[in-house]
Amino acid sequence: MEIKEFLPLVWKVFCEFEASNYPESAKLAFKQAIYDENYLAMLTAYGAYKDNLPTGIIATREGGITYLPMKYKYQEFKL
């Protein structure tokens, strides 16, 4: 798995579900961070695919979850 192939998904999910909660400066900072080579080198990531297309990713850093975006149609909300 190459983390870079998941970055458009990370950005898309952020824009769909989180971006409205942040000022433009924070949105720009997030986008710059997820494409930063030094930042990416600190992450351990695992991706999910459906029909060979990226559908979700979990990225961790120093034992904590950094992000966990997934395409909406693959999210299940079961309580």
N, C-alpha and C positions, 0 to 999 in steps of 0.2 A: 504494500500500500504506500502510495506517495501522498503525503499530506497536502501538497500543493494542489492536487486534483480536487480536493475537497474545499478549498478556500472560497470558490464562488458560492458553494452551498452555505458555508458559514456566513458569508456576507448576506446572501439572500434571506436566510432565516432570521438573521439579526434585523434586517430591514422590515421584514413582515411582522415580527412579533415584539421587538424591543426598541427599535429606533425612535418611535414616537415619544418615548419616555426620556430622551436625552437631547441636550442642545447640539447644534451642528458641530461645535468644536469636539464634543465627546464622540460623535459619530465618526468624524474624520480620524480622531486618535485611535479608535477601535479598528478602523479599516487599515490604517498604517501599521498597527501592531500585528494584525493577522497576516500581513504580507512581509513582515520584517524577518529577514533571514536569521538574525541572532535570536529573536523571540522563538521562531519555529524550531531552532536547534535545541531549545530547552524543553520541548514538549515530547511526550510519548503519546502517540495517537493510534487509534484503532478505527477502521472504517467499516461501514456496512454498504453492501451493494444489492441491487435488484436488477436483474438482466444486464449485468456488467456496468451499471450506472451508479454513481455515488448517491446514497440515500440518507446517510447519517454518519456522524463521527463523534467519538469521545476523545478528548485530548486532556491529558493530565500533566501536571508539573509539580514536582516536590510533594507528591503524595495526595494532591487535591485535584478535583475536576476543574479544568480551566474553561472548557465549553463542551456542550452536548447538543448541538443542533441536529435536527432531523427534518426531512421534508414532511410537510404537514400531512399529506395523505398516508404516511406511514406511522404517524403518531396515533396511539390508542390511549384514550383516557378512560380507564376502568377503575372504579373505586370499589 
